[in-house]
Amino acid sequence: MPLYESVMQEKPPIVLDIGNAYTKLGFAAEAYPRLIIPTELVLTTTGETKQLFDYVETDQLYDQLVDFLQTIFFKHLLVSPKERKFVLVENIFGQTVIRETLARALFMHFDVSSVLFVPSHLTALSTLAVNTGLVVDIGYSETTVMPVFSGVQIMSAFKDHSFGSRAVHAEIKRQLLATGVKEALLTEPVLEDIKIRTCFVTSLERAQAKEPHEPPPSVAYAICDDDAVIQIPGTLRESVYELLFEQSNERDSLPHLVLRAILDCNRDVRRALIESIFVIGGGSMVQGLLARLKSELQLLLASDKYYADRFHGELQFKFYHSIGKQNFTAWLGGALCGATDLIQSRSLSKEAYLRHEHVPDWSNLCDNRLNGN
Amino acid sequence: MSFMQPSPVKYACSCGILNPINKLFFCRHCPKLRCGFCVCHEIESHFCSNCLENIPSSEARHKKNCCANCFDCPCCQHTLSARATTVAVVRKTEEAKEGESGAPEAAPSPKPSAMPTTKKMYYLSCLSCRWTTRDVGIPDQGVATGTWPDNECLYQVRFNTLMEYYQTVVLQEKQEKQEFLRRKAPKPHKFPSLTDRTGLTVSLIRRQIGWTDKSLPKPKPVNITSAEATADVEALPADIFTQPINLRNITTIAQRHSQPADQPTAVSKLYPQRRSLWIKRSLRCRQCEHNLIKPEYHPTSIKYRIQLFASAHVPEVVMVRCEQPLQPGQSNAILLKFTNPTMYDMTISVLDAPPQEVQINADAFQQACRIKEEAVTSSPLLKSSGVTLARQNSTREVKREVKEKANATIVPLESEFVLNQRDDSKEFDEDVQAPIEEPKFIVWRKGNKVLLRLQFTPSPELQTGNEVTLAFCMQYTYVNTVTNTQDKKEPTTHALYSRIFIHAGDIVN
């Protein structure tokens, strides 16, 4: 029976998007991931939970990846990875060592038949059926801005900054500690829970008001593990996300990143980019973010001299709305990609990998020469 | 035996990873120790852990690895159970009908159907957090299982359109590329073609004969309405600054992620989630491709059809105690209990380095394996067909060195000793064993167990609080009842060895 099945039916490729905080996993040609799990693993030796990308040496990373993938295949997806095709959604500026180690784990340990790496920004746009857009990815450890025009990523205009969900968590922790909450209570899951259930991005008028407004109502938050109840002040609820919009001389807040990325592009594509901003990533699912970003951008265009000199004409920032939830938009792009024939033609096959034990990379000159190997 | 604490005695697996013996397997065909890392995991069968129903793999794939009947609570991920209620049913239409038909009759007798009947209705309820399907407005069902509606993905239609679009685009590109390649590099013919010289093309000739053009029909251009960017974005609700929020109505991140398609923020949008299946796993040796573990097919059975646990084949070493507190550079002794789990006597020797001839043997074995592999892959039939019919052998995993370093020197035992076979009936015998001449290091012996004393010296460089690790090689004879060759039927005896690492404890001051 298994032989018959494998011959008669093509097994759907597995699509993985291993993020810094959460991993999205599922099969190609499905409209949503099977599961979204934290990117962490339980060590078999000591039984403690550990972040996947928390490692000292490459061998350790390899072991952790093998353990993590093993859980994914045999606990969550319930398929054997052997002789299967894979789509991996990757950060285009991700570390080479992680990419190489992941490929080694898949090809050497799990014996997969091919792996297709797809860049997350580009593939996210495919869920809209457009080929031009300014993709803003607000993730856990960083926020990245990548302009894409006619299906080509404009690498020179790529911008990133370290504010992401991790920075927001740290800000919540800082503010709560200042109110006298015990540090032991504020674990990472608690901070995340506070963030997603109580916090929001406030409006531009309130953020820029000279005299403080009446803060939103405070919330009594019960920490279930410790039977403790802490007060979350209303000012915290509306102010933690301000770090994305903080004014500083570095000019590196989120609206500045967006505008600078647009300015780094050729002037012919700027208007198209302004009218097609696409915000993805789990960090962008907070209430009021898009509204705030839009009004900040419009304000900067009107008031900041630097931008006023460079942008001309009637400009209206326009935003795309993702078809699924923003936190798995990149995964969804991978699932679409895996459903097409690209999985046959563009994948890195096992034979090709074993020849050199190396993953071709756009930044590697060896792979980009015309007669390179 | 302490299951809860990590064992201080670890065996080096053939792949170089240390494991306690209860996590190791023993491949009888190789014959070597294997661990969970260096065996090939395979899925044996799918089953639901709640209703223990066996689900064939094709059905499991079709159902997205979910049980058809069991549901998980969206609130706390506990299993939901169906509760029955009785509802009074008023049968208006039937009564009306009966009234019409019953009118000509002289005395309409009260029929049982005219009585207020009751009907059983079911809803799902969580016994852990008391969430019910009524909380979110799912109507009760007449049948306990099978009729619960799935929450559908809102953008499924759009997704399907997108998928079709991209599939056509990619296919079109592929065709164009093929066409281009065909034109660019015409097939070199053995003989010069007439049409090449005369300038007649194939399509021209075909047209002259009156045939239709053979060229592929131009693929239809595909259209898709791309997404529209809008300037109006969702604004913050005005009451967010004034209305207090109720955390009980807002879902947590785990609840959102358990429903990945829509990830509701309001508790009222939670929906019972189909319970995901579990699997039974079989393990296969990567070297010789024999099964190490094969569970019984039925989900209710916890037995195995094939089980090659190391603890049933390899002598078990248990650390009993050290004779003196551990001091750097001071001679000490450790008491170890050896147990023979097999049905044959074992001869055991404790050495401080792996025996030379064994190493050579292992190399020779690998050499033999390689030759065999080459013979298989170089067979012309397989090459021509392009598929390897044999199961693909994945021995690519690099062997690693044992990382653990011993920091104590042991005094190897002066002679080997015999560990008697396991005999369950002997447990009940009166202890009438005649005292035999034992080597000096054996402290105590009963049945298949031996307690022995091993002298060692912790390294003088160790500081207070450092852990002392002993390492030795245990060489043992293993009687193999299965043989790879057909002509030999009687069991063969191998001299095997395993490296054992013992965490004896910390240096005391």
Interface residues (C-beta under 8 A of the other chain):
Chain A: M1 P2 E5 Y22 K24 A29 E30 A31 Y32 P33 R34 L35 I36 I37 T45 T46 D59 V66 Q70 F73 F74 H76 L77 L78 V79 S80 K82 E83 F107 M108 H109 D111 S126 T127 L128 A129 V130 E192 D193 I196 R197 T198 F200 V201 T202 S203 R206 H213 E214 P215 P216 P217 V219 Y221 A222 E238 E275 S276 I277 M285 Q287 G288 L290 A291 K294 Q316 F317 K318 F319 Y320 H321 I323 G324 K325 N327 F328 L332 L336 C337 A339 T340 D341 L342 S345 L354
Chain B: P6 F37 C40 H41 E42 I43 H46 P56 S57 S58 A60 K64 N65 C153 Y155 Q156 R158 F159 N160 L162 M163 Y165 Y166 Q167 V169 V170 L171 K174 I224 T225 S226 A227 A229 T230 A231 V233 E234 A235 L236 P237 I240 F241 T242 Q243 P244 I245 L247 I250 T251 T252 I253 R256 H257 P260 A261 D262 Q263 S276 L277 W278 I279 R281 Q392 S394 R396 E397 V398 R400
